[in-house]
Amino acid sequence: MYNFKALFTNPARLLPFLAWIGNCKNPKILQADIIAGVTVALVLVPQSMAYAQLAGLPPYYGLYASFLPGIVAALFGSSRQLATGPVAVVSLMTAAALEPLALSPELYVVYALTMALMVGVFQFSLGVLRLGVLVDFLSHPVVIGFTNAAAIIIGTSQLSKIFGVTNYEKGEHQYETIWNVVVTATTDTHMLTLAMGLLAIAIMMTLKKLAPKAPNVLIAVVVTTALSWAMGFAEQGGSVVGEVPAGITMPVLPTGVQWDVLVQLMSTAVVISIIGFMEAISIAKAMAAQTRQRLDPNQELIGQGLSNLVSGLFQGYAVSGSFSRSAVNISAGAITGFSSVVTGAVVGLTLLVLTPLLYHLPQATLAAVIMMAVINLVKIRPIIEAWKVQPHDGMVAIVTFMLTLIVAPHLETGIVVGVILSLGLFLFRTMRPNIAVLSRHMDGTLRDAEAAKLSTCDNISLIRFDGPLYFANTGFFFDTVLDRVAKKPNLKFVVIDAEGINEIDATGEEMLHELVTRLESLGIELLMARVKKPVMDILKRSGFVEHWGRDKFFRLRTHAFNYAWGKLEEGHKDTCPLHIATPLSDEEFVEVVEAEAEAEATIVPMPPKDEAEVQKAES
């Protein structure tokens, strides 16, 4: 829960900008922030209009979503360089959610504003309740699979504007629509529009290569807009932005949204909230690592939530942190959040004074801006690397990628299935954790007997369980122990090395009761060594320790061995494979190290000289 008491002693918790606003008194910092803010604005103005078009809204709604939301996010978020505003993925998801619902352009706008408010309320609530951890359910494979698919969907969705075709049939799925666009373009391409789009792409690609620091997007917009005006592009059938209402919008609540529509928008709003925040926090973390800045995910949720609330109130749509503009911001020298305030001020100035200049801006140029912005999001290498780490992680990424492409524009389906698949595979892995029977190696350490090909004791079995002991794997644990008992008919003691057990639930505790009873009926005593405090506290609270006996728990494995050796016949300790062997001479140890290094390419630790050293190492 949000710590409201701390607000009275530390106002910066409520107003994070108080932590950096004083730095702006430094002329060098102020100058750097102003330059960075203006630089970002030069990218944001055309890009926001393009993203609004992607969201299915008139382009100038992108300017509304760029004016105040970025300022609010900078003032109330914890990141000082994060640039908030319209982004490609959120814009696409907004369009996918609203197109089936809105029966008129007016309703479409109302639903978009409502969606922004719902996203803001959800994000703000998560931040206040300190629930930023929820975004961790989106695993890396799900994110890379979805991002790659979304980038392809976003890029291909602009083909109709690049080719200048409008009389194509929309399909139920994105791939059907794209195919219809391509078929229509073979006969109905507006060549002037295609030329304008290709010119914009060529300008941006050339400048990006030859002059990386130049505002290539702004230059492409200025050149194509000037060319459009000079040649009468609109009169020749080209599509342009048209009239952009001048002035800054006033706050107003969207009205006329029916309850059943609100219910349908809720699920999409939740998905946009999580995806948008995941994108924002990923960028913020990357920049915080570079600037050594402290980042608070929950405060960032509050900042993003407030920015979306403001966007919805001031005629904007859902926003998030932008990869590209944040990179421009920090590379331009931004030090504090004041750079985002400057960016918002420039956008506001554009709305007040410069809107007439946008009339002749070709729609094909905006489509080219979107395509160039998302092309860098298509990255196959992370999927390959995920496969190398764990094949099932690679499979999750591929399934999410393919499913998102197939079900588009219903993007949330791919994400939900990816999350469920990730959680299911995690559960499956923890159902069968590693269980090793240990024995003493000649160097004095205890190792996996099967892997190291070591002999084991007929009377004492040391078993290590590597994982939490909970409902999904208790049966596996129980069966493994009994299988070990069946292989050793003379077994008298089973020692559980519990160092790898980090937690235990009620099913695991009940299983231990049953295991003790079953082993006692076979004349076998169960001992536990190296039980961690959180697990031990649970076993004490449940009464298991009192019922079983405190003398069955040991801090060290060696103590458990001594307990067992004391109850077995005299002389067993000296021949037991679990007893430390006679220390090797230096020459013998060198031979063992060289042999193992050659066979396994591993480094063998120095052998302990006596049993006291073993106990010290274990502790």
TASULVEN-V277365 format. One record per residue. N is the residue number from 1. SS is DSSP state (H for helix, E for strand, - for the rest). OMEGA is omega in whole degrees, -180 to 180 (999 if undefined). Layout:
N | SS | OMEGA
N | SS | OMEGA
This chain:
1 | - | -178
2 | - | -177
3 | - | -177
4 | - | 180
5 | H | -178
6 | H | -178
7 | H | -178
8 | H | 180
9 | H | -179
10 | - | -177
11 | H | -180
12 | H | 176
13 | H | 179
14 | - | -178
15 | - | -174
16 | H | -178
17 | H | 177
18 | H | -179
19 | H | -177
20 | - | -175
21 | H | 179
22 | H | 180
23 | H | -177
24 | H | 174
25 | H | 177
26 | - | -177
27 | H | -179
28 | H | 179
29 | H | 179
30 | H | 179
31 | H | 180
32 | H | -180
33 | H | 179
34 | H | 179
35 | H | 180
36 | H | -179
37 | H | 178
38 | H | 179
39 | H | 179
40 | H | -180
41 | H | 179
42 | H | 176
43 | H | -172
44 | H | -174
45 | H | 179
46 | H | -178
47 | H | -180
48 | H | 177
49 | H | 178
50 | H | -179
51 | H | 176
52 | H | 176
53 | H | 176
54 | H | 180
55 | - | 180
56 | - | -178
57 | - | 171
58 | - | -173
59 | - | -175
60 | H | 175
61 | H | 174
62 | H | 177
63 | H | 177
64 | H | -179
65 | H | -178
66 | H | -173
67 | H | -176
68 | H | -176
69 | H | 180
70 | H | 178
71 | H | -179
72 | H | 179
73 | H | 180
74 | H | -178
75 | H | -173
76 | H | 176
77 | - | -178
78 | - | 180
79 | - | -177
80 | - | -179
81 | - | -178
82 | - | 178
83 | - | -176
84 | E | 179
85 | E | 179
86 | - | 177
87 | - | -172
88 | H | -174
89 | H | 180
90 | H | 179
91 | H | 180
92 | H | -180
93 | H | 176
94 | H | 179
95 | H | -179
96 | H | -179
97 | H | -171
98 | H | -176
99 | - | 179
100 | - | -172
101 | - | -173
102 | - | -180
103 | - | -179
104 | - | 178
105 | H | 180
106 | H | 178
107 | H | -180
108 | H | 179
109 | H | 180
110 | H | 180
111 | H | 180
112 | H | 178
113 | H | 179
114 | H | 178
115 | H | 179
116 | H | 179
117 | H | 180
118 | H | 176
119 | H | 180
120 | H | 179
121 | H | -178
122 | H | -180
123 | H | 180
124 | H | 179
125 | H | 178
126 | H | -180
127 | H | -180
128 | H | -180
129 | - | 179
130 | - | -176
131 | - | 177
132 | H | -179
133 | H | -178
134 | H | -178
135 | H | 179
136 | H | 177
137 | H | 175
138 | - | -177
139 | - | 180
140 | H | 178
141 | H | 178
142 | H | -178
143 | H | -178
144 | H | 177
145 | H | -179
146 | H | -178
147 | H | 179
148 | H | -180
149 | H | -179
150 | H | 179
151 | H | 178
152 | H | -180
153 | H | -180
154 | H | -179
155 | H | -178
156 | H | 180
157 | - | -179
158 | - | -177
159 | H | -178
160 | H | 180
161 | H | 177
162 | H | -180
163 | H | 179
164 | - | 179
165 | - | -179
166 | - | -174
167 | - | 177
168 | - | -179
169 | - | 178
170 | - | 179
171 | - | 179
172 | - | 179
173 | - | -176
174 | H | -177
175 | H | 177
176 | H | 179
177 | H | -179
178 | H | 178
179 | H | 179
180 | H | 178
181 | H | -179
182 | H | 179
183 | H | 180
184 | H | -178
185 | H | 180
186 | H | -178
187 | H | -171
188 | H | -180
189 | - | 175
190 | - | -169
191 | H | 180
192 | H | 177
193 | H | 179
194 | H | 179
195 | H | -180
196 | H | 179
197 | H | 179
198 | H | 177
199 | H | 179
200 | H | 179
201 | H | -179
202 | H | 180
203 | H | -177
204 | H | -180
205 | H | -179
206 | H | -180
207 | H | 180
208 | H | -180
209 | H | -174
210 | H | -179
211 | - | -174
212 | - | -177
213 | - | 180
214 | - | 178
215 | - | -172
216 | H | 180
217 | H | -179
218 | H | -180
219 | H | 178
220 | H | 180
221 | H | -178
222 | H | -178
223 | H | -177
224 | H | 178
225 | H | 178
226 | H | 179
227 | H | 179
228 | H | 179
229 | H | -175
230 | H | -175
231 | H | -178
232 | - | -175
233 | - | -179
234 | - | -180
235 | - | 180
236 | - | 176
237 | - | 178
238 | - | -179
239 | - | 180
240 | E | -179
241 | - | 180
242 | - | -175
243 | - | 177
244 | - | -179
245 | - | 180
246 | - | 176
247 | - | -179
248 | - | -178
249 | - | 176
250 | - | -179
251 | - | 178
252 | - | 178
253 | - | 177
254 | - | -179
255 | - | 176
256 | - | 179
257 | - | -179
258 | - | -175
259 | H | -178
260 | H | 176
261 | H | 177
262 | H | 180
263 | H | 180
264 | H | -179
265 | H | -174
266 | H | -177
267 | H | 178
268 | H | 179
269 | H | 179
270 | H | -180
271 | H | 179
272 | H | 180
273 | H | -176
274 | H | 180
275 | H | -180
276 | H | 180
277 | H | 178
278 | H | 178
279 | H | -178
280 | H | -176
281 | H | 177
282 | H | 179
283 | H | -177
284 | H | 179
285 | H | 180
286 | H | -180
287 | H | 179
288 | H | 177
289 | H | -180
290 | H | -176
291 | H | -178
292 | - | -179
293 | - | 177
294 | - | -177
295 | - | 179
296 | - | -178
297 | H | -179
298 | H | 176
299 | H | 177
300 | H | 175
301 | H | 178
302 | H | 179
303 | H | 179
304 | H | 179
305 | H | 179
306 | H | 180
307 | H | 178
308 | H | 176
309 | H | 178
310 | H | 179
311 | H | 180
312 | H | -179
313 | H | -176
314 | - | 171
315 | - | 176
316 | - | 177
317 | - | -172
318 | - | -177
319 | - | 178
320 | E | 176
321 | E | -176
322 | - | 176
323 | H | -172
324 | H | -176
325 | H | 175
326 | H | 177
327 | H | 177
328 | H | -177
329 | H | -177
330 | H | 179
331 | H | 178
332 | - | 174
333 | - | -180
334 | - | -179
335 | - | -179
336 | - | 179
337 | - | 179
338 | H | 178
339 | H | 178
340 | H | 175
341 | H | 178
342 | H | 179
343 | H | 179
344 | H | 180
345 | H | 178
346 | H | 177
347 | H | 177
348 | H | 177
349 | H | 178
350 | H | 179
351 | H | -177
352 | H | -168
353 | H | -165
354 | H | -176
355 | H | 178
356 | H | -178
357 | H | -176
358 | H | -174
359 | - | -173
360 | - | 179
361 | - | -177
362 | E | 175
363 | H | 179
364 | H | 177
365 | H | 178
366 | H | 177
367 | H | 178
368 | H | 178
369 | H | 180
370 | H | -178
371 | H | 179
372 | H | -179
373 | H | -174
374 | H | -176
375 | H | -180
376 | H | 179
377 | H | 179
378 | - | -177
379 | - | -178
380 | - | -176
381 | H | 179
382 | H | 177
383 | H | 178
384 | H | 180
385 | H | 177
386 | H | 178
387 | H | 180
388 | H | 180
389 | H | 177
390 | - | -180
391 | H | -179
392 | H | 175
393 | H | 175
394 | H | 179
395 | H | 177
396 | H | 180
397 | H | -178
398 | H | 179
399 | H | 179
400 | H | 180
401 | H | -177
402 | H | -177
403 | H | 178
404 | H | 177
405 | H | -175
406 | H | -173
407 | H | 180
408 | - | 17
409 | - | 180
410 | - | -171
411 | H | -176
412 | H | -180
413 | H | 179
414 | H | 180
415 | H | -178
416 | H | 179
417 | H | 178
418 | H | 179
419 | H | 180
420 | H | 180
421 | H | 178
422 | H | -180
423 | H | 179
424 | H | 179
425 | H | 176
426 | H | 179
427 | H | -180
428 | H | 180
429 | H | -178
430 | H | 176
431 | H | -179
432 | - | 179
433 | - | 180
434 | E | 174
435 | E | -176
436 | E | 171
437 | E | -174
438 | E | 173
439 | E | -174
440 | E | 175
441 | - | -178
442 | - | 178
443 | - | 175
444 | - | -179
445 | - | 175
446 | E | -176
447 | E | 175
448 | E | -174
449 | H | -178
450 | H | -179
451 | H | -177
452 | H | 179
453 | - | -180
454 | - | 175
455 | - | -179
456 | - | -178
457 | - | 179
458 | - | -175
459 | - | -179
460 | E | 178
461 | E | 178
462 | E | -175
463 | E | 178
464 | E | -180
465 | E | -175
466 | E | 178
467 | - | 176
468 | - | 179
469 | E | -176
470 | - | -168
471 | - | -174
472 | - | -177
473 | - | -180
474 | H | 178
475 | H | 178
476 | H | 178
477 | H | -178
478 | H | -178
479 | H | -180
480 | H | 179
481 | H | -180
482 | H | 176
483 | H | 177
484 | H | 179
485 | H | -178
486 | H | -179
487 | H | -178
488 | - | -177
489 | - | -179
490 | - | -177
491 | - | -180
492 | - | -177
493 | E | 170
494 | E | 180
495 | E | 178
496 | E | 173
497 | E | -171
498 | H | -178
499 | H | -179
500 | H | -180
501 | - | -177
502 | - | -180
503 | - | -179
504 | E | 178
505 | - | -175
506 | H | 179
507 | H | 178
508 | H | 179
509 | H | 179
510 | H | 178
511 | H | 178
512 | H | 175
513 | H | -178
514 | H | -180
515 | H | 178
516 | H | -180
517 | H | -178
518 | H | -179
519 | H | 178
520 | H | 179
521 | H | 178
522 | - | -180
523 | - | -178
524 | - | -179
525 | E | 179
526 | E | 179
527 | E | 178
528 | E | -179
529 | E | 175
530 | - | 177
531 | - | -179
532 | - | -174
533 | H | 180
534 | H | 179
535 | H | 179
536 | H | 178
537 | H | 178
538 | H | -179
539 | H | 176
540 | H | -179
541 | H | -178
542 | - | -178
543 | - | -178
544 | H | -179
545 | H | 179
546 | H | -177
547 | H | -175
548 | H | -180
549 | - | -179
550 | H | -178
551 | H | 179
552 | H | -180
553 | E | -175
554 | E | 179
555 | - | -178
556 | - | 176
557 | H | -180
558 | H | 177
559 | H | 178
560 | H | 178
561 | H | -180
562 | H | 178
563 | H | -178
564 | H | -180
565 | H | 180
566 | H | -179
567 | H | 177
568 | - | -176
569 | - | -177
570 | - | 179
571 | - | -179
572 | H | -178
573 | H | -175
574 | H | -178
575 | H | -176
576 | - | 178
577 | - | 179
578 | - | 180
579 | - | -178
580 | - | -178
581 | - | 175
582 | - | -178
583 | - | 180
584 | - | 172
585 | - | -179
586 | H | -180
587 | H | 180
588 | H | -179
589 | H | 178
590 | H | 179
591 | H | 179
592 | H | -180
593 | H | -178
594 | H | -180
595 | H | -179
596 | H | 179
597 | H | 180
598 | H | -176
599 | H | -172
600 | H | -177
601 | - | 179
602 | - | 178
603 | - | -179
604 | - | -180
605 | - | 178
606 | - | -177
607 | - | 174
608 | - | -175
609 | - | 179
610 | - | -176
611 | H | 179
612 | H | 179
613 | H | 178
614 | H | 180
615 | H | 180
616 | H | 180
617 | H | -179
618 | H | -177
619 | - | 999
